[in-house]
């Protein structure tokens, strides 16, 4: 099992990284190969909706020359994509949104002269979020967007988990949050094992 964790935080020691570390550790302990990429380190230009990718069957085909080409290859190599992001203004960070826009358009070949099967058909996706508000209030828009995006490009959305920052200088990472992170990793591993993947 190969997992790609896309880190959407600008802070490499921040809350989102702290929350995702036990998740990745649990996956590695079970034998999964975990690939981690920091989206703030990448150049991901906005999608132009130019449709240049649409008539290129079986390939990424984007006309923009940036790091999304490498990220797309890494996405296609993985059986599970995990979007790990803090929530800013009720959505994931800007690099995550740029990645999603480009992935959806280039994977779903629906808008050219001919329709082609989505390149991401059969892959799986999950979400890890951190926020200052409760998950239902803070992350629901992002999770709904990921769920809809997955449906659009033939991916299976496996759900998500979240951790809240209590603020006021309180310690963010707690044993309960670590347990929740690890439990979500085990849940995803169970999905793969139960489905013979």
C-alpha positions, 0 to 999 in steps of 0.5 A: 500500500502506497500513501501520498500525504500532501501537507497543506500547512506553511508550518513544518512543526505546526499543529497539522504536522503534529496531528498527521505524524501519528497517522503516518507512523501508524501506516508505516508500522503496518507496512505502508509506504508513506510519501509526504509532500509539502505543498508550500514548497511547490509551485502550483499555478492556478488552473486557467480552465484553458482545456488544454489537458482535455484532449490528451487521453491517458496523460496529465496533459496540463500546459502549465509548467510547474511542480504539479506535473511531479505531484500528479505523478506521485498521486498516480503512484499512490493508492491512497491520497491524504489531504492534510491541511489547516482550515483557513476561512472555512477551507483548506489552504491556497496550495491545497485548493490549487492542487485540487483544481488542477487534479480535477480538471486534468484527471476528469477528461470530460470537456474536450472533443471526446470524453475519456475515463478519469485518470484517477478512477479507483483511487482513494482519498482521505482528509486530515484537518486542524482548526480553531473551530469545531470540525462540523463548523470549520471543515465541513465545506472542505470535506464536502468539496473533497467528497464531490471532487472524488465522485467527479473524478472516480475516486473513493472518499474514505472520510476524514478526521480532525483536531481542534486548537483550543487556543489560549496558549493551551498545548495542542497535541494531546494523547486523545488527539494522537489516539484519534489520528492513529485510529483513523490510520487503522480504519483506513488500513482496515478498508484496504484489507477488507477490500483485498487492496 
